Amino acid sequence: MHVETIRYYERLGLIPRPEARSGYRQYPQATVERIRSIKRAQDFGFSLREINELYAMTATSDSSCQAMCAKVEAKVREIETRIAALVELRDELQGMVKRSTKQGPATNCQVYQALRRAT
């Protein structure tokens, strides 16, 4: 992982800033595990802001598993919305290609004509 990424995580408060020893930052194992879990959460589609919110929930006894699951369910709904938009986009692009004669100059192509209409 890039050192600038780790420093960015520090600035965001996702990980604690370690003490520098001999000019080097040495991170405890717990911080290394936290960085791995941040990357895993990013793999699940969470933004750093959302990850910070999830971790903040674990820092207090006020937050519940139910509240954390509600945040994850909201992420699932967001992903489903994006999937639906991508499916619609895919279908539109496939339709453009299907309607095209695939002959003649590019300026006469259905794809080009559709892109020109969009602007």
HELIX and SHEET records of a PDB file:
HELIX    1   1 VAL A    3  LEU A   12  1                                  10    
HELIX    2   2 GLN A   29  ASP A   43  1                                  15    
HELIX    3   3 LEU A   48  THR A   58  1                                  11    
HELIX    4   4 CYS A   65  ARG A   99  1                                  35    
HELIX    5   5 ALA A  106  ASN A  108  5                                   3    
HELIX    6   6 GLN A  110  ALA A  118  1                                   9    
SHEET    1   A 2 ALA A  20  ARG A  21  0                                        
SHEET    2   A 2 TYR A  24  ARG A  25 -1                                        
END                                                                             
